[in-house]
Amino acid sequence: MQKRILITNDDGFESEGLKALVEAMKPLGHVTVVAPTTEKSACGHSLTLTRPLRFVEIEDDFFKLDDGTPSDCVYLSLYALFRDNKLPDLVVSGINKGSNMGEDITYSGTASAAMEAVLQGIPAISFSQVYSNGPASIDNHGYGLAKKYAHDLAKKVLEGGFPLGERKFLNVNFPPIKESTCKGIKITHAGYKEYGNNAHLHKNPRGEEYYWIGTHVLEWQESKNKTCDLSAIEDGYVSITPIKLDMSAYEDIDTLNDWINND
């Protein structure tokens, strides 16, 4: 039976990264695309609860969800487009324009689509293309490297099974280099990213103030043996990080019990 693959993203249905991911997945099975109408970067794992949503068919098996989030796209697709228990064999999200590493994973609409999939019991992978000097720099090397590794990784999952347990997904980042200079794959953990504040105050033509939140530079605390996702990208590797949704700090439960019961 032909494998079924659901594709979404957070950059919108017209994104070049989405087109590249569709091209990478089409040889592997039947592809259905459901993507947001507009860019939803950094929307996190949000669902739309305050207004109705509508599928708009662009072409066969290609829809935009007006005006949904990546998590909406996965959640509603499974209900509206996949019936009779014929759920997707794999959900893939991306290819995001920019990195999703370290704690940025919690902001990421790209990663959150994969979160929603594994909550529904479907294997999922999120893909992100790191850029070096702004989004336009992706044009210098294209999505060739990302397409190759996305195809190979999805093929391995579809043919050999998903390597992780329940409520876990694979978060993949591609370095901003050509395929010929990539050193291969490195299995990583999410890095400890350094954060600042990049809010900018401006005035519109009527003198009214507004703020625009910018992006942060890729700075992080170096991990032992350079095993984090950010270090792997810096060294020219494709980073694959297993992510779990259980964020409980188990190591602090006993300490917290002692603290709360301390008279």
C-alpha positions in Angstrom: 0.0 0.0 0.0 1.3 3.4 -0.9 2.5 5.5 2.1 0.7 8.7 3.0 2.6 11.8 3.9 1.1 15.0 5.3 3.2 18.2 4.8 2.9 21.5 6.5 5.0 24.5 7.5 4.9 27.9 9.3 6.2 30.1 6.4 3.0 29.9 4.5 1.7 27.9 1.5 3.9 29.9 -1.1 7.2 29.2 0.7 10.1 27.9 -1.4 11.1 25.7 1.5 7.6 24.0 1.4 8.0 23.5 -2.4 11.4 21.9 -1.8 10.0 19.5 0.8 7.1 18.5 -1.5 9.6 17.6 -4.2 11.6 15.6 -1.7 8.6 13.6 -0.4 6.7 12.9 -3.7 8.9 9.9 -4.7 8.1 8.3 -1.3 4.3 8.1 -1.4 1.0 10.1 -1.7 1.6 13.6 -0.5 -1.1 15.9 1.0 -0.1 19.5 1.7 -2.0 21.7 4.2 -0.1 25.0 5.0 -1.0 28.3 6.6 -2.2 31.1 4.3 0.3 33.6 5.8 3.6 33.3 7.6 3.1 32.0 11.2 6.7 32.0 12.4 7.2 31.8 16.2 3.5 31.0 16.8 4.4 28.1 19.0 2.0 25.2 19.6 -1.1 27.3 19.2 -4.6 26.3 18.1 -7.2 28.7 16.8 -10.2 28.6 19.1 -11.8 32.0 18.6 -12.7 32.0 14.9 -13.7 29.4 12.2 -11.1 28.1 9.8 -11.5 27.1 6.2 -9.6 24.9 3.8 -8.9 26.5 0.5 -7.9 24.1 -2.3 -5.0 25.4 -4.4 -4.7 22.2 -6.5 -5.2 18.5 -6.0 -4.1 17.5 -2.5 -2.8 21.0 -1.8 -4.6 23.3 0.6 -4.1 26.5 2.5 -5.8 26.9 5.8 -7.3 30.3 6.1 -6.1 31.6 8.6 -4.7 28.8 10.6 -1.5 27.9 12.5 0.8 24.9 11.7 -0.8 23.0 14.6 -4.3 23.8 13.2 -3.1 22.4 9.8 -2.2 19.1 11.3 -5.1 18.9 13.8 -7.8 19.7 11.2 -6.3 17.7 8.4 -6.5 14.5 10.4 -10.2 15.1 11.0 -11.2 16.5 7.6 -8.9 15.0 5.0 -8.0 11.6 6.4 -10.9 9.3 7.0 -11.7 5.6 7.6 -8.6 5.3 9.8 -6.4 6.1 6.8 -4.2 8.4 8.8 -0.8 9.6 7.4 2.2 7.3 7.9 4.3 10.4 8.5 4.0 14.1 9.0 6.8 16.4 7.9 7.0 20.1 8.6 9.1 22.7 6.8 11.5 23.3 5.3 11.6 26.3 7.6 13.4 29.5 6.5 15.8 29.8 9.4 17.0 27.7 12.3 15.0 26.0 15.0 17.6 25.0 17.6 18.0 25.3 21.3 15.1 26.8 23.2 13.8 28.3 19.9 12.1 25.0 19.5 9.5 26.2 22.0 8.7 29.2 19.8 8.7 27.3 16.5 5.6 26.8 14.5 7.5 24.3 12.4 8.4 22.2 15.4 5.0 22.6 16.8 3.3 21.0 13.8 5.5 17.9 14.5 4.4 18.1 18.2 0.8 18.1 17.2 1.3 15.0 15.0 3.0 13.0 17.7 0.3 13.9 20.1 -2.1 12.3 17.6 0.1 9.2 17.4 1.7 9.9 14.0 5.5 9.9 13.5 6.8 13.4 12.6 9.9 15.3 11.6 10.5 19.0 11.5 13.0 20.4 9.0 14.7 23.8 9.2 17.3 25.5 6.9 19.8 27.6 8.8 20.9 30.8 7.0 24.1 32.8 7.6 23.3 36.3 6.5 19.6 36.7 6.4 16.9 34.7 4.7 18.0 35.8 1.2 21.3 34.0 1.7 19.5 30.7 1.3 19.4 31.5 -2.4 23.2 31.2 -2.5 23.1 27.4 -1.8 19.5 26.5 -2.3 17.7 23.6 -0.7 19.7 20.8 -2.4 21.3 19.6 0.8 18.0 19.9 2.7 16.0 18.0 0.0 18.5 15.1 -0.1 18.6 14.5 3.7 14.9 15.1 4.2 14.2 12.5 1.5 16.6 10.0 2.9 15.4 10.4 6.5 11.7 10.2 5.6 12.5 7.1 3.4 14.2 5.4 6.4 11.2 6.1 8.6 8.7 4.9 6.1 10.6 1.7 5.3 12.1 0.9 8.7 9.9 2.4 11.3 10.1 5.5 13.5 13.1 5.3 15.9 11.4 7.1 18.8 8.7 6.3 21.3 5.4 8.1 21.9 5.2 11.9 22.0 8.6 12.3 20.6 9.7 13.7 17.2 12.8 14.4 15.2 14.0 18.0 14.9 16.4 18.5 11.9 18.5 21.5 11.0 20.5 21.9 7.9 23.8 24.0 7.8 24.0 26.9 5.4 26.3 25.2 3.0 26.2 23.2 -0.2 25.8 19.4 -0.3 29.3 18.9 -1.4 30.8 20.5 1.7 28.5 18.9 4.3 30.3 16.6 6.7 27.3 14.3 7.2 24.8 13.8 10.1 25.4 14.4 13.8 22.9 13.2 16.5 22.6 16.1 18.9 20.8 17.5 21.9 19.1 20.9 22.0 21.6 23.6 22.9 21.6 26.2 25.6 21.0 29.4 23.5 21.9 32.9 24.7 19.0 35.3 24.6 18.8 39.1 24.7 16.1 41.6 23.7 15.8 42.7 20.1 12.7 44.9 20.3 12.8 48.0 18.2 10.8 51.2 18.9 9.6 53.1 15.8 7.0 55.8 14.9 4.5 55.7 12.1 3.8 58.7 9.8 1.2 60.0 12.3 3.7 59.9 15.2 2.3 56.9 16.9 4.8 54.6 18.6 5.0 50.9 17.8 7.4 48.0 18.5 8.8 45.5 16.1 10.4 42.3 17.5 13.5 41.2 15.7 15.4 38.0 15.6 18.3 36.9 17.8 21.8 36.1 16.7 22.9 32.5 17.0 24.9 32.6 20.2 25.0 29.7 22.7 26.9 28.2 25.6 29.3 25.6 24.2 28.4 22.1 25.2 30.9 19.4 26.3 32.4 17.8 23.2 30.3 20.2 21.0 27.3 17.8 21.1 24.5 20.3 20.8 22.6 21.2 17.7 24.1 24.7 17.3 27.6 23.4 17.5 26.9 20.7 14.9 25.6 23.3 12.4 28.6 25.5 13.0 30.8 22.5 12.2 29.0 21.7 8.9 26.9 18.8 10.0 23.2 18.1 9.6 21.8 18.1 13.1 19.1 15.6 14.1 17.8 16.1 17.6 15.2 13.8 19.3 12.6 15.9 21.1 10.1 14.8 23.7 7.0 16.7 24.8 7.3 15.8 28.5 9.0 18.9 29.9 8.8 17.9 33.5 11.9 18.5 35.6 11.9 15.1 37.2 15.2 15.7 38.9 13.6 18.6 40.9 10.5 16.7 42.2 12.1 15.6 45.5 13.6 19.0 46.0 10.2 20.7 45.4 8.5 18.3 47.8 11.0 19.1 50.5 10.6 22.9 49.8 6.8 22.9 49.9 6.6 20.8 53.1 9.3 22.7 54.9 7.7 24.5 57.9 
